[in-house]
């Protein structure tokens, strides 16, 4: 029964794997709820900054921030690539990195140079493998993103854009739609589109007061726009983390189900092999008894 022993070993191995994937599925489900709450909690802050900045910009139409400067023919483009630090989350990183690669090819075909910032181990490793210029990176963010860890890499891109070294910056991440669906996005971050700073009638009424500036309006507007861009990047990281846990939960559930199916198939093969061995032994006994009696 050497074959039967080998099959029993395989069944035991798959059962152990099934226990691990089931545990990882439950852990991911718990982290997913926390990540979703964190993602939703970050939205009001960004909305508040956007509204105040939009009102200040309308109150000072003579000043145009460097973050709003656009170029018809960009020569240098930056990419902020947000991925996960860990794997085992299905095709989450593959999808967003494929979208980034397609956008980079499009930009390079237009004759632009590319500079990148990697947020997450998977994206950092990928950008290094393809030979992209990585000017800064942030990894090992943990389960809860900390804004102070993101400010440094983001500031590298912001300073380069303000100084004119970059003509556009794209933010690449995975947007959380629901537990079963996550969408890879490559969005223009800089220059800030005018549509981002548009206000509805209700918002204009709510923010319909004037301000006293210290030291002056341009400085305040630039600082608010900087905080707003940092909030957009933080929101992207929070969305990506919620997507990561959702994708990992789904992937581990699929792995657990597949392990259960495989165990069933192996047990069926084991029982058939065992039955064949028993039948063979019985046939040999009957044949021997018939030979003796004959």
TAGIJO-V911743 format. One record per pair of residues at least 6 apart in sequence whose ideal C-beta (glycine too) atoms are under 8 Angstrom apart, sorted by the first residue. I is the first residue (numbers start at 1). J is the second residue. Records with the same first field share a line. If there is no record, write none. Layout:
BEGIN
I=J  J
END
This chain:
BEGIN
1=274  277
3=273
4=270  273  274  277
7=266  269  270  273
8=270
10=266
11=263  266  267  270
14=259  262  263  266
15=259  263
17=255  259
18=256  259  260  263
21=252  255  256  259
22=252  256
24=88  248  252
25=249  252  253  256
28=245  246  248  249  252
29=245  249
31=143  245
32=179  242  245  246  249
34=143  144
35=143  238  241  242  244  245
36=176  242
38=144  145  238  241  242
39=176  235  238  239  241  242
42=231  234  235  238
43=235
45=231
46=228  231  232  235
49=224  227  228  231
50=196  197  228
51=199  203  206  207
52=207  224
53=197  221  224  225  228
54=197  198  199  203  207
55=199  204  207  208
56=211  217  220  221  224
57=63  65  197  221
58=199
59=210  211  217
60=217  218  221
63=217  218  221
65=192  218  221  222  225
66=161  162  222
67=158  161  162  190  191  192  222  225  226  229
68=191  192  194
69=191
70=191
71=167  168
74=110  112  167  168
75=111  112  113  167
76=112  113  114  115  165  166  167
77=107  112  113  114  115  166  167  168  169  170
78=114  115  116  117  157  160  161  166  168  169  170  190
79=100  103  104  114  115  116  117  169  170  172
80=116  117  119  153  154  157  169  170  171  172  189  233  236
81=96  97  100  116  117  118  119  120  123  126  127  172
82=96  119  120  123  171  172  173  174  233  236  237  240
83=93  96  97  118  119  120  121  122  123  124  126  240
84=92  93  120  121  122  240  241  244
85=120  121  122  139  140  141
86=121  122  244
87=93  122
88=248  251  252
89=244  247  248  251
90=247  248  250  251
91=247
92=174  182  243  244  247
93=122  123  126
95=174  184
96=123  172  173  174  184  185
97=122  123  126
98=184
99=172  184  185  186
100=123  172  186
101=130
103=170  172  186
104=114  132
107=114
108=114
112=167
113=133
114=132  133
115=133  135  157  160  166
116=127  132  133  134  135
117=134  135  136  137  138  153  154  156  157
118=124  127  134  136  137  138  139  153
119=137  138  139  141  150  153  233  237
120=138  139  141  240
121=139  140
124=134  137  139
127=134
128=134
135=156  157  160
136=152  153  156  157
137=153
138=149  150  152  153
141=149  237  241
143=241
145=234  237  238  241
147=230  234
150=230  233  234  237
151=230
154=229  230  233
157=166  169  190
158=190  226  229
160=166
161=167  169  190  191
166=190
168=188  190  191
169=188  189  190
170=186  187  188  189
171=185  186  187  188  189  232  233  236
172=184  185  186  187
173=184  185  236  237  239  240
174=182  183  184  185  239  240  243  244
175=182  183  184  185  239  243
176=182  239  240  242  243  246
177=183
178=246
179=246  249  250
180=246  250
182=243  246  247
189=229  232  233
190=229
192=225  229
199=207
211=220
213=219  220
214=220
END
